Amino acid sequence: MKITVGVEGLVDRVRSKDAVCGVVGLGYVGLPLAYELARAGYRVLGFDISERTVRQVNGGESHIRDVSSAALAEVVGPSGLEATTDMSRLAECDTISICVPTPLSKTRDPDVSYVASAASAIAAALRAGQLVVLESTTYPGTTRDLVLPLLERSGLKVGVDFYLCFSPERVDPGNPTWHTVNTPKVIGGITPACLEAGRALYSQVIERVVPVSSTEAAELTKLLENTFRSINIALVNEMAQVADRLGVDVWEVIDAAATKPFGFMKFVPGPGIGGHCIPLDPYYLVWKMKTLDYKTRMVELAGEINAEMPRFVVNKVQDGLNRHRRSVSGSRILVLGVAYKRDIDDIRESPALDVVRLLAERGAELRYHDPYVPVLEEDGVRRTSVELTDEELAAADCVVITTDHSVIDYERVVRLARLVVDTRNATRGLEGGDVVGLGGHGVEAGSGAAAPTLAAAGS
Ligand SMILES: NC(=O)c1ccc[n+]([C@@H]2O[C@H](COP(=O)([O-])OP(=O)(O)OC[C@H]3O[C@@H](n4cnc5c(N)ncnc54)[C@H](O)[C@@H]3O)[C@@H](O)[C@H]2O)c1
């Protein structure tokens, strides 16, 4: 006979901290969540298919910068966080949060195979009274149309025997202010009982939980947030190109616009978009809407504009070198920063990789420095980060600032480099040097090697 456990029993176990919490996928999202659950007093089982990750976590060694090894070591142990590759142990968990990757295929279609495989593993161990929460970013309908049928193959019924929610992760790696605990968390359940169970869990570790009426609403909330960013970044990236042609400093314009106390939100241009979210997530929506015979025009256009930015940067390098009577081919170019944003080590979808590839294709003698990325393996080529010595800076025909890591001394870069292409406004306010920004640097065509005004001196 099937045993049915009411939601009250689960909520009680969660509130009394007797519940065992499972986290599937111990990456940028899963490890901080597992850590916070353990810190809140739960016994936590972390599941990963990577033996290496499991070994590292159990050894108190963190591979995610947002959780220090010292902090992780404090919660690792049989009564705190324990990592495993043994998926049959999912049966030990009262709650299971799924934090596996949701990449795109080569044709830019959603690849939900990791979610499907995690859900199948959970289905094989599913028992009455468990809560399952999908956190991976995905298209609206994934929780109900993909995960739910896999779980119900067990013969158990959602909302009665087990509970299923979607709650998008909003982690912003490297953000010193907003982290797992103080970032409000949206959650939607398949049934009201599912939502109740999900709210009970997350309100133990997250300061504010925001319930919505369905899993689809929660899924679309995440896509709205990231599409909003993609479109606004595309707008300022286009504005950089507009300002460039007008000979206006785009950074000055953005800072001036940002003094408006209402109706404007500041976004800044750059070499393109990177990371596991902004370049990918909007295509989950594009794909879903295609199945409903709707073309998401703004979303796709924003993706195109952002994807073209590395070429714009390379054109800036080419123009700058021309003024020095040099070609890209044969020039020694130092790329400064390959991570997709400041002060992190994540290179996924980093626009700097496109800049590196495009310059290498044009015959540049390419070198890079990134304090957080010692080795870069792309397109079968292995490069190692060079030391940022005075000699290295002086020997480069051009230094391209693609990531504005805060540990870099940009005054030294500007002073020693012959030519700097600054895509991040990192050299703002610095005097001297030949610095080219992304928008309106004020060099007249054919004006020789005269130093242009600092585009980056916007603020
Ligand atoms: N990284 C971010 O900043 C961020 C922010 C918000 C949302 N997200 C979303 O969160 C999800 C996870 O992203 P991430 O950056 O943490 O990914 P990640 O690659 O850092 O981590 C995923 C982990 O899942 C493991 N894994 C893969 N398949 C598995 C399986 N079947 N069972 C168990 N473990 C498995 C991998 O080995 C890896 O350790 C994605 O959907 C992503 O879009 C990421």
The ligand as an ORCA input file, in Angstrom:
! r2SCAN-3c Opt
* xyz 0 1
  N      26.271     30.826    -12.559
  C      25.385     31.755    -12.346
  O      25.732     32.909    -12.111
  C      23.889     31.456    -12.369
  C      23.006     32.423    -11.866
  C      21.654     32.168    -11.857
  C      21.177     30.966    -12.397
  N      22.046     30.048    -12.911
  C      21.497     28.802    -13.437
  O      21.720     27.764    -12.496
  C      21.956     26.521    -13.165
  C      23.280     25.940    -12.713
  O      24.318     26.829    -13.120
  P      25.770     26.800    -12.500
  O      26.438     28.050    -12.946
  O      25.708     26.504    -11.038
  O      26.394     25.530    -13.266
  P      27.794     24.811    -12.946
  O      28.244     24.244    -14.230
  O      28.684     25.713    -12.175
  O      27.377     23.627    -11.967
  C      26.559     22.577    -12.319
  C      27.011     21.324    -11.604
  O      26.058     20.303    -11.883
  C      26.761     19.081    -12.049
  N      25.884     18.174    -12.778
  C      25.577     18.127    -14.090
  N      24.678     17.176    -14.350
  C      24.396     16.585    -13.170
  C      23.525     15.517    -12.782
  N      22.759     14.901    -13.669
  N      23.493     15.167    -11.487
  C      24.260     15.798    -10.586
  N      25.095     16.832    -10.893
  C      25.155     17.211    -12.164
  C      28.031     19.488    -12.756
  O      29.038     18.516    -12.617
  C      28.362     20.801    -12.048
  O      29.180     20.602    -10.923
  C      21.872     26.841    -14.649
  O      20.567     26.590    -15.096
  C      22.149     28.311    -14.708
  O      21.554     28.912    -15.830
  C      23.406     30.265    -12.889
*
